[in-house]
Amino acid sequence: MNKLEEIKEKLRNELCLAFICNDKSGYIDCYYDKDQEKNMYYFRYGTDEYYTTNEDAVFTFPFVAGKSLSEIYEDIEVQPC
């Protein structure tokens, strides 16, 4: 399993994902609806914050210094939440 797949798996199985990239912290948090299904993702890098209802957007939206997690996954260091 490559690092990107490990990150996706961690996000699917946990409530949050914290990371560091280029000496800035990042964070992805999952919100659940009343049926305990993920329905919102909050993600932050430095002081920039975003929300999405689509898990794919977490990996394709360019929120880490203008790049997506799919582009820079090798450069991030996953941290404990």
N, C-alpha and C positions, 0 to 999 in steps of 0.2 A: 504494500500500500504506500503510495507516495504521500508527501507532506500535505498537499492540498486535500487529498481524500481523508487524511487523518483529521484535518481541521474541520471538514464538513461533517465527519462522523461525530466529533466532539460537540459540535453545535447542535446536531440532531439529538444527542443523548443527554445534554446538560442544559442548565438554565442560562448559562452565559459563557462567553469566551473573552478572555482578556489577553492582550498582546502588546508587544513593544516593536516599533519599527522606526528606524532612524532617530532613536533616542526620544520618541514621543509615544505616549501610551494610547492604546485603542481598546475598544470594548464593544461587544455585541451582546445584547440582552434579549431574551425571548419572553414575550407576553402571551398568556393563555386566555382563552375564552372560558365560559362556564362549563363547556364540555371537555375541558382540559386539552384542547387542541391549540397549537401555536397559531396565533392569528396576527401577530405584529412583531416586528423586529426593530429594536432601537440600536443604532450603531453610531459610534463616535470615534474620531481620531483627532487628538489634540483638543481643540475647542470647537471643532465642527461636529454637528449632530444631525442625524437623519433618521427617518422612520420609513419602513416599508412593510407591506403585507406579503411580500414574495421572497421566499428564501433565496431564490436565484439572484435577486437584486443585491443581496448582501455580498455576493461573490463577484458581481459584474459591475456594480456602481463604482465609479472612480472616486472614492472617498479618502484614500490613503495617499496624500500628496499627489493627487491627480491620477492615481492608478487604482485599479480594483484589486481585491484580495487574490483573484485568480492570476493576476499579473505579478504580484510581489510576494506570494506565499512563501517563497524560499528565504525572503529577507525578514520575515517576522519571527519573533520569539514568543511562543505561547506562554502565558503566565497563569498562575492559579487565580481563580475568582474570589 
